[in-house]
Amino acid sequence: MFFLLYNNFIPISLYVTIELVNVGQAFLIQSDQQLYRKELDVACIVRSSNLVQELGMVSNVFSDKTGTLTRNEMNLVKFVINGNLYDIQALENETEKSIDPTMNAYMQRFGSDSQGFYEFFRCLITCHTVVREKNGTYRAESPDELALVEGAGRYRCELFERGSKEMEVSIFGEKITYEVLAVNPFNADRKRMSVLLRDIKTDTYYVMCKGADNIMYPLCAMSEAGKQRVDTNLLDLANMGLRTLIVAHKELAKEEAFEWLAGYKQALVSTTNREENIAAQGAKLELNMKLLGITAIEDRLQDEVPEVIADLTKAGIIVWMLTGDKLETAINIGRSCNLLLPDTHLHMIARIDTPEMFAEVLRREYDAITKEPINPNAALVLDGPSFVHFDEEDPEQRAMLLRIGAGSRSVIACRLTPTQKRELVKLVKVDTVPAAVSYTHLTLPTI
């Protein structure tokens, strides 16, 4: 501000000196061997002469998890069938010892789980939009889908060909052709996808579905004991930092399938609210399904992520991780990448059902972070279902949430929708004093 008000009194030569200093700093940055990427043979490139002083103004860094903190290289590492947890690598080692690596070998290996094992992998290899290229590789819309199809392939469950009308697969060496009657795609609101298939050989109709556990849970018919077992499995996998999906299916009578298809075709040709009509029609199909199992996908951290986050927090920058993962998974990832230290005190605003409870918990955490001595090792954990009850129009709630975030070394916001991620960024950007400045040219979305 001083330079702006008194710029007429500053000699022109001083501006030249400052720019020369900036150029010198840019040269040092580009020459820094620690900023060189050996794998790509690429050094750091400075595209702005005042980059260093702009970086010094950054107070908050917002980052997604998948593809930013993690590599976005998904691998199916574990799965659950009938409450039993299986490790893929261990199963592969056992199966390699088998003389007959066919369906019979797997059926003998899994005993009472054999039928569930077959149905589980049949759903994995059919419920997707993956396409197989001529060279045998798979092309998928998301790395999660690719990981599931490739994981199924390790058990001789393969996709041979996928067209708009038919799908040819192999399940433990048995070739089966399915007619693809409808696809209800995944989106941020549905958080699940399903396909309606007809087994051409047996003329049997199936609904295959997979999606986020909190969305799929109410759509599956389970006993109370079954629900408790699934909750335990999900918690165990989340504590390992793994991404979980629930896999389910149900068999339809021919009449039911045709009745649903009639409504689906009407939704496809509707001229108003077409996407909403298709989603509503899909929701009618995805009810009272049988839960087949849970998949657990690993996504490893990017190189040196813990070290970078440690340096950012030392510089007083608050790192916000915004993710759609469940609470336990997000916390586990936070610990592995130094967002949370072993002795970090967590301010939890999670698992809240009503606006009144949200206001009460928000006030409690605000009082805790303002009345107690400043704790440089505190973190805020916020989940999307609770953030739904945040009153964006209430200046007091905005101020309290922002103060809790400002008093934390890091913030983990999980189970967020894209809209909620945007609201959080907007809150910090608009209400921060002094006003935050955006830098869109950096690798991470920062303010």
C-alpha positions in Angstrom: 0.0 0.0 0.0 2.9 2.4 0.8 4.4 1.9 -2.7 1.0 2.6 -4.3 0.3 5.8 -2.3 3.8 7.2 -2.7 4.8 5.8 -6.0 5.5 9.3 -7.3 8.3 9.7 -4.7 10.0 6.4 -5.5 12.8 6.8 -8.0 12.4 5.0 -11.3 15.7 3.3 -10.6 14.3 1.5 -7.6 11.7 -0.2 -9.8 14.5 -1.3 -12.1 16.4 -2.7 -9.0 13.3 -4.6 -7.8 12.8 -6.2 -11.3 16.5 -7.2 -11.4 16.1 -8.9 -8.1 13.0 -10.7 -9.3 14.9 -11.8 -12.4 17.8 -13.1 -10.2 15.4 -15.0 -8.0 13.7 -16.5 -11.1 17.2 -17.6 -12.4 17.9 -19.3 -9.0 14.6 -21.1 -9.0 15.1 -22.4 -12.6 18.6 -23.5 -11.7 17.6 -25.3 -8.5 18.4 -29.0 -8.9 15.8 -30.0 -6.2 13.1 -28.6 -8.6 14.3 -30.8 -11.5 12.1 -33.8 -12.5 14.5 -36.5 -13.6 11.8 -38.9 -15.0 10.5 -36.2 -17.4 13.8 -34.4 -17.9 12.0 -31.1 -17.0 13.3 -28.3 -14.9 11.1 -25.7 -13.1 10.0 -22.9 -15.4 9.3 -19.4 -14.0 6.7 -17.6 -16.1 6.3 -14.6 -13.9 9.0 -12.2 -12.6 7.1 -11.5 -9.4 6.2 -15.1 -8.6 8.2 -15.3 -5.4 6.5 -12.3 -3.7 3.1 -13.5 -4.9 3.8 -16.9 -3.3 4.6 -15.1 -0.1 1.0 -13.8 0.0 -0.6 -17.3 -0.1 -2.3 -18.2 3.2 -4.5 -21.1 2.1 -4.0 -24.0 -0.3 -7.0 -26.0 -1.5 -6.3 -29.4 -2.9 -8.4 -32.3 -4.1 -7.1 -35.7 -3.1 -7.4 -37.9 -6.2 -4.8 -37.0 -8.8 -3.3 -34.2 -6.8 -2.2 -35.7 -3.5 -2.4 -39.2 -5.0 -1.2 -40.6 -8.3 -4.7 -41.4 -9.7 -3.3 -44.9 -10.4 -6.0 -47.2 -8.9 -5.4 -50.8 -8.0 -8.0 -53.3 -6.7 -6.2 -54.7 -3.6 -8.9 -56.2 -1.4 -12.6 -57.2 -1.6 -15.2 -58.4 0.8 -17.8 -61.2 0.1 -20.3 -62.4 2.7 -18.4 -60.4 5.4 -15.1 -62.2 4.6 -12.1 -60.0 3.6 -9.9 -61.3 0.8 -6.5 -60.0 -0.2 -5.9 -60.1 -4.0 -2.2 -60.8 -3.8 -2.6 -63.6 -1.3 -5.3 -65.2 -3.4 -3.2 -65.0 -6.5 -0.4 -66.8 -4.8 -2.7 -69.5 -3.6 -4.4 -69.9 -7.0 -1.0 -70.2 -8.8 -0.4 -73.4 -6.9 -3.6 -74.8 -8.2 -3.3 -77.3 -11.1 -6.7 -76.2 -12.5 -7.0 -72.4 -12.6 -10.6 -72.5 -13.8 -14.0 -71.9 -12.2 -13.9 -75.2 -10.3 -10.6 -74.2 -8.6 -12.1 -70.9 -7.4 -15.3 -72.6 -6.3 -13.3 -75.1 -4.2 -11.2 -72.4 -2.8 -14.1 -70.2 -1.6 -16.4 -73.0 -0.4 -19.6 -71.5 1.0 -18.7 -68.1 -0.6 -18.4 -69.7 -4.1 -21.7 -68.6 -5.4 -21.3 -65.1 -4.0 -17.8 -65.0 -5.5 -19.2 -65.8 -8.9 -21.9 -63.2 -8.7 -19.5 -60.6 -7.4 -17.0 -60.9 -10.2 -19.8 -61.2 -12.8 -21.0 -57.8 -11.6 -17.5 -56.3 -11.8 -16.9 -57.4 -15.3 -20.3 -56.3 -16.6 -21.3 -53.1 -14.6 -19.1 -50.5 -16.4 -18.6 -48.5 -19.6 -15.1 -49.8 -20.3 -14.2 -50.5 -23.9 -11.5 -53.0 -25.0 -9.1 -51.8 -27.7 -7.9 -54.0 -30.5 -4.5 -54.4 -28.8 -6.2 -55.9 -25.8 -5.9 -52.8 -23.5 -8.9 -51.3 -21.8 -10.1 -47.7 -22.2 -12.3 -46.4 -19.3 -14.0 -43.1 -18.3 -12.5 -43.3 -14.8 -9.5 -44.9 -13.2 -11.8 -46.6 -10.7 -13.7 -48.5 -13.4 -10.4 -49.5 -15.0 -9.0 -50.8 -11.7 -12.1 -52.9 -11.1 -12.1 -54.4 -14.6 -8.4 -55.1 -14.5 -8.7 -56.5 -11.0 -11.4 -58.9 -12.2 -9.1 -59.9 -15.1 -6.6 -61.3 -12.6 -9.2 -64.0 -11.9 -9.8 -64.9 -15.5 -12.9 -62.6 -15.6 -12.3 -60.6 -18.8 -14.1 -58.3 -21.1 -13.7 -59.4 -24.7 -15.9 -56.9 -26.5 -18.3 -54.1 -25.6 -20.7 -52.4 -28.0 -23.7 -50.3 -27.6 -26.0 -53.3 -27.7 -24.0 -56.3 -26.7 -21.2 -57.3 -24.3 -19.1 -60.4 -24.5 -17.3 -61.5 -21.3 -15.5 -64.5 -19.9 -16.1 -65.5 -16.3 -13.5 -68.0 -15.1 -13.1 -69.2 -18.7 -16.8 -69.4 -19.5 -17.8 -67.1 -22.4 -21.1 -65.3 -21.9 -22.9 -62.7 -24.1 -25.2 -60.2 -22.6 -27.5 -57.8 -24.3 -27.1 -54.2 -22.9 -30.6 -52.9 -22.5 -29.9 -49.7 -20.5 -27.1 -47.8 -18.8 -27.8 -45.5 -15.8 -24.6 -43.5 -15.7 -22.6 -42.3 -12.7 -22.7 -38.6 -11.8 -21.9 -36.5 -8.7 -25.5 -36.5 -7.5 -26.3 -40.3 -8.0 -22.8 -41.5 -7.0 -23.6 -44.9 -8.5 -24.1 -46.5 -11.9 -26.1 -49.5 -13.0 -26.8 -51.5 -16.2 -29.8 -53.6 -17.2 -28.6 -56.8 -19.0 -30.1 -59.8 -20.6 -28.3 -63.1 -20.7 -28.9 -64.1 -24.3 -28.4 -67.8 -23.6 -30.8 -68.1 -20.7 -33.0 -65.1 -21.4 -32.5 -63.9 -17.8 -32.6 -60.2 -16.9 -30.2 -58.7 -14.4 -29.6 -55.3 -12.8 -25.9 -54.8 -12.0 -25.0 -51.8 -9.8 -22.0 -50.3 -8.0 -21.6 -47.1 -6.1 -20.6 -45.2 -3.0 -21.4 -47.1 0.2 -23.5 -44.3 1.8 -25.7 -44.2 -1.4 -25.9 -48.0 -2.0 -26.5 -48.9 1.6 -30.2 -48.0 1.7 -30.8 -49.6 -1.8 -29.8 -53.1 -0.6 -32.1 -55.5 1.2 -30.2 -56.6 4.4 -30.9 -57.8 7.9 -29.7 -55.9 10.9 -26.9 -58.4 11.4 -25.9 -58.0 7.8 -25.8 -54.2 8.1 -23.6 -54.4 11.2 -21.2 -56.7 9.4 -21.0 -54.4 6.4 -20.4 -51.4 8.7 -17.5 -53.2 10.3 -16.0 -54.1 6.9 -16.3 -50.6 5.6 -14.7 -49.2 8.7 -11.8 -51.6 8.5 -11.1 -50.8 4.9 -11.5 -47.1 5.5 -8.9 -47.3 8.3 -6.5 -48.8 5.8 -7.0 -45.7 3.6 -8.7 -47.6 0.8 -11.5 -46.3 -1.5 -14.6 -48.4 -1.1 -17.5 -49.2 -3.4 -20.5 -51.5 -2.8 -21.4 -54.0 -5.5 -25.0 -55.2 -5.8 -27.4 -56.9 -8.2 -30.9 -58.3 -8.6 -32.7 -60.5 -11.1 -35.7 -59.1 -12.9 -38.7 -60.9 -14.4 -39.1 -60.3 -18.1 -42.3 -58.4 -17.5 -40.7 -56.1 -15.0 -37.8 -55.4 -17.3 -40.0 -54.4 -20.2 -42.3 -52.3 -18.0 -39.2 -50.4 -16.7 -37.7 -50.1 -20.2 -40.9 -48.4 -21.5 -40.6 -45.7 -18.9 -36.8 -45.4 -19.5 -37.4 -44.8 -23.2 -39.9 -42.1 -22.5 -37.3 -40.4 -20.2 -34.7 -40.6 -23.0 -36.9 -38.7 -25.5 -38.3 -36.2 -23.0 -37.7 -32.6 -24.1 -37.7 -31.0 -20.6 -35.7 -32.1 -17.6 -34.3 -35.0 -19.5 -31.4 -35.7 -17.2 -33.6 -35.6 -14.1 -36.1 -37.9 -15.7 -33.5 -40.4 -16.6 -32.0 -40.3 -13.1 -35.5 -40.7 -11.6 -36.2 -43.7 -13.8 -32.8 -45.3 -12.9 -33.6 -44.9 -9.2 -36.8 -46.9 -9.7 -34.6 -49.8 -11.0 -32.0 -49.7 -8.2 -34.1 -50.8 -5.3 -34.1 -53.9 -3.1 -30.9 -55.2 -4.5 -28.7 -58.0 -3.1 -25.4 -56.8 -1.7 -22.7 -58.9 -3.4 -19.6 -57.4 -1.8 -17.3 -54.4 -1.3 -14.3 -53.5 -3.4 -11.3 -51.7 -1.9 -9.1 -49.7 -4.2 -5.6 -48.3 -3.4 -4.4 -45.0 -4.8 -0.8 -44.3 -3.7 0.4 -40.9 -2.8 2.4 -38.8 -5.2 6.1 -38.6 -4.6 7.2 -36.4 -1.7 3.7 -35.3 -0.8 4.3 -35.6 2.9 7.5 -33.5 2.7 5.8 -30.8 0.6 2.8 -30.5 3.0 5.2 -30.4 6.0 7.0 -27.5 4.4 3.8 -25.7 3.6 2.5 -26.0 7.2 5.9 -24.8 8.5 5.4 -21.7 6.4 2.1 -21.0 8.1 0.0 -22.0 5.1 -3.2 -23.8 5.9 -3.8 -26.8 3.6 -7.4 -27.8 2.8 -8.0 -31.3 1.5 -11.4 -31.5 -0.2 -12.4 -35.0 -1.1 -15.5 -37.2 -1.7 -14.0 -40.1 0.3 -15.6 -41.2 3.6 -14.5 -39.8 6.9 -12.2 -42.6 8.0 -10.5 -42.9 4.6 -9.9 -39.2 4.5 -8.4 -39.1 8.0 -6.2 -42.0 7.2 -4.9 -40.3 4.1 -4.4 -37.1 6.1 -2.2 -39.0 8.5 -0.2 -40.6 5.7 0.5 -37.3 3.9 1.3 -35.2 7.0 -1.9 -33.2 7.1 -2.4 -34.8 10.5 0.4 -35.6 12.9 0.1 -38.4 15.5 -0.6 -35.8 18.2 -2.9 -33.5 16.2 -6.0 -32.3 18.0 -9.0 -32.8 15.8 -12.0 -30.4 15.8 -14.7 -32.6 14.5 -17.8 -31.2 12.7 -19.1 -34.5 11.4 -22.0 -36.9 11.5 -24.5 -34.1 12.2 -28.2 -34.6 11.3 -29.9 -31.3 11.9 -29.2 -27.5 11.5 -29.7 -27.0 15.3 -27.0 -29.7 16.0 -24.7 -28.2 13.4 -25.0 -24.7 15.0 -24.3 -26.2 18.5 -21.3 -28.2 17.4 -19.9 -25.2 15.4 -20.3 -23.0 18.5 -18.6 -25.6 20.7 -15.6 -26.0 18.4 -15.3 -22.2 17.9 -15.3 -21.7 21.7 -12.6 -24.4 22.1 -10.3 -22.9 19.5 -10.7 -19.3 20.7 -10.8 -19.6 24.5 -8.0 -22.2 24.9 -4.3 -21.2 24.3 -3.4 -21.3 20.7 -2.6 -24.9 19.6 -0.4 -24.9 16.5 -1.2 -28.5 16.0 -4.9 -28.5 15.6 -6.9 -29.6 12.5 -10.5 -29.2 11.4 -12.4 -32.3 10.1 -15.7 -31.5 8.3 -17.9 -33.9 6.3 -20.4 -33.1 3.5 -23.6 -34.5 5.2 -23.0 -32.1 8.1 -22.0 -29.1 5.9 -25.4 -29.4 4.3 -26.8 -27.8 7.4 -24.4 -24.8 7.2 -26.3 -21.5 6.8 -24.4 -19.7 4.2 -26.5 -16.5 4.8 -25.7 -16.4 8.5 -22.6 -14.1 9.0 -22.0 -15.5 12.4 -21.7 -19.1 11.2 -19.5 -18.0 8.3 -17.2 -16.2 10.7 -17.0 -19.1 13.2 -16.3 -21.7 10.5 -13.6 -19.5 9.0 -12.0 -18.8 12.4 -11.8 -22.5 13.2 -10.2 -23.1 9.8 -7.8 -20.2 10.3 -6.8 -21.6 13.7 -5.9 -25.0 12.3 -2.7 -26.3 10.6 -4.9 -28.2 8.1 -8.5 -28.9 7.2 -9.9 -32.2 5.9 -13.3 -31.8 4.3 -14.7 -35.2 3.2 -17.9 -36.6 1.6 -18.2 -33.3 -0.3 -20.1 -32.8 -3.5 -18.6 -30.5 -6.2 -21.0 -27.8 -5.1 -19.9 -28.0 -1.5 -16.2 -27.8 -2.5 -17.0 -24.6 -4.4 -18.9 -23.2 -1.4 -15.9 -23.8 0.9 -13.4 -22.2 -1.4 -15.8 -19.2 -1.9 -16.2 -18.8 1.9 -12.4 -18.5 2.4 -11.8 -16.4 -0.6 -14.6 -13.9 0.1 -14.4 -13.6 3.9 -10.7 -13.8 4.6 -9.2 -10.6 5.9 -7.1 -9.2 4.3 -8.9 -10.2 1.1 -7.5 -13.4 -0.5 -5.9 -13.3 -3.9 -6.3 -16.2 -6.3 -3.5 -17.8 -8.3 -4.8 -20.1 -10.9 -1.4 -20.6 -12.6 -0.1 -22.8 -9.8 -0.4 -26.6 -9.8 -2.8 -26.6 -6.8 -5.9 -24.4 -6.6 -4.6 -21.8 -4.1 -5.7 -18.6 -2.5 
